[in-house]
Amino acid sequence: MVGLAKVNKMLNLPHTIHLHTNNLGTPGNYTTTLDTMRALEAVPNDDKPNMHITHLQFSSFAGDNWGNFHSAAPEISKYINTTAT
């Protein structure tokens, strides 16, 4: 994924990479989403984002199981708001 983002930048393609994060729709998957976003910090972000994460709402769940799952949107939003340029 990092390699694809770097090549996308090198070729100056008109759209960022389109990511479906792992563990889509499962409790606790927000940590995977944050790890995915952090991995792309190594790619220069000079004039446009490095990625487009699809279905971000379904990649932002906290909890251990379906009985206690809940939204981790505040954690995802905090990361985006503190790292986006």
ROVO-729513 format. One line per field, with one value per residue (C-alpha): residue in one letter; x, z negated, y negated. Coordinates in Angstrom, 3 decimals. Example, Ala and Ser with C-alpha at 12.3 -4.5 7.8 and 13.67 -1.06 7.14 Angstrom:
BEGIN
r = c(A:S);
u = c(12.300:13.670);
w = c(-7.800:-7.140);
v = c(4.500:1.060);
END
This chain:
BEGIN
r = c(M:V:G:L:A:K:V:N:K:M:L:N:L:P:H:T:I:H:L:H:T:N:N:L:G:T:P:G:N:Y:T:T:T:L:D:T:M:R:A:L:E:A:V:P:N:D:D:K:P:N:M:H:I:T:H:L:Q:F:S:S:F:A:G:D:N:W:G:N:F:H:S:A:A:P:E:I:S:K:Y:I:N:T:T:A:T);
u = c(0.000:2.811:4.522:1.337:0.928:4.536:4.153:0.872:2.739:5.708:3.411:1.317:-1.872:-5.061:-6.620:-5.192:-5.101:-8.462:-8.223:-10.539:-9.072:-8.747:-11.358:-14.101:-17.221:-15.821:-15.625:-12.227:-11.248:-10.506:-7.001:-6.325:-7.591:-5.309:-2.354:-3.141:-3.228:-0.015:1.786:1.190:2.836:6.066:4.607:5.054:1.795:2.720:-0.429:-3.012:-3.856:-2.113:-5.246:-8.985:-10.340:-13.618:-16.468:-14.600:-17.672:-17.441:-13.703:-14.198:-15.650:-14.377:-15.194:-14.341:-17.536:-20.998:-22.353:-20.143:-19.120:-19.460:-18.192:-14.561:-15.207:-13.829:-10.465:-10.357:-11.379:-8.756:-6.028:-7.191:-7.564:-4.119:-2.169:-3.923:-2.341);
w = c(0.000:-0.830:2.420:4.374:2.731:3.557:7.192:7.390:6.322:8.628:11.630:10.524:11.083:10.817:7.966:4.736:4.000:3.076:-0.105:-1.658:-5.112:-6.686:-9.195:-7.577:-9.737:-12.723:-16.344:-17.193:-13.594:-14.185:-15.371:-12.004:-10.281:-12.373:-11.657:-7.936:-8.024:-10.077:-7.593:-4.890:-6.889:-5.091:-1.754:-0.990:-1.272:0.572:2.443:2.029:-0.324:0.031:-0.152:0.056:-2.561:-1.426:-3.852:-6.706:-8.949:-8.796:-9.518:-12.723:-15.255:-18.810:-21.247:-21.582:-20.277:-18.910:-22.436:-23.285:-19.917:-19.446:-17.211:-17.392:-15.016:-17.547:-17.587:-13.786:-13.504:-16.021:-14.018:-10.754:-12.251:-13.872:-10.923:-7.793:-6.129);
v = c(0.000:-2.436:-1.529:-2.172:-5.571:-6.492:-5.420:-7.312:-10.464:-9.803:-9.419:-12.404:-10.438:-12.498:-10.483:-9.115:-5.387:-3.888:-1.797:0.735:1.252:4.689:5.896:3.828:3.756:5.657:4.474:3.009:2.342:-1.319:-0.385:1.258:-1.888:-4.103:-1.800:-2.012:-5.801:-5.977:-3.729:-6.318:-9.103:-8.136:-9.261:-12.985:-14.897:-18.077:-19.071:-16.316:-13.455:-10.089:-7.969:-7.735:-5.321:-3.851:-3.246:-4.963:-4.723:-0.922:-1.043:-3.038:-0.586:-0.107:2.677:6.350:7.944:7.157:6.767:3.801:2.376:-1.364:-4.126:-5.182:-8.077:-10.592:-8.770:-8.607:-12.277:-13.333:-11.592:-13.150:-16.622:-16.564:-15.126:-16.423:-19.412);
END
